[in-house]
Amino acid sequence: MLEIRPNCECCDLDLRPEDEAWICTFECTWCPACASGFPDRRCPNCGGNLSVRPIRPAALLVSNPASTIRVTSASCAECSG
């Protein structure tokens, strides 16, 4: 199950579970502004492709809550945010 992280790893923008966000296979999480600045929309951490993060229905967040652990990436020099 996806963690649904609460922030952009690059600019630390708050991302609610229903907000648009981009993730890679390791679930590195990026806001749309930062993701749009990555060459070929590739994750700056692993080089993998980014996909739009799915939205977990609000009713399911009750029993399967989103993560509250914030992750930031020191390797994110590409960020436009």
DAQUI-V28964 format. One record per run of one state. SS is the DSSP state (A for helix, B for strand, O for the rest). FROM is the first residue (numbers start at 0). LEN is the number of residues. If there is no record, write none. Layout:
[[SS;FROM;LEN] [SS;FROM;LEN]]
This chain:
[[O;0;6] [B;6;1] [O;7;6] [B;13;1] [O;14;7] [B;21;2] [O;23;5] [B;28;2] [O;30;1] [A;31;5] [O;36;2] [A;38;3] [B;41;1] [O;42;6] [B;48;1] [O;49;1] [B;50;2] [O;52;5] [A;57;4] [O;61;20]]
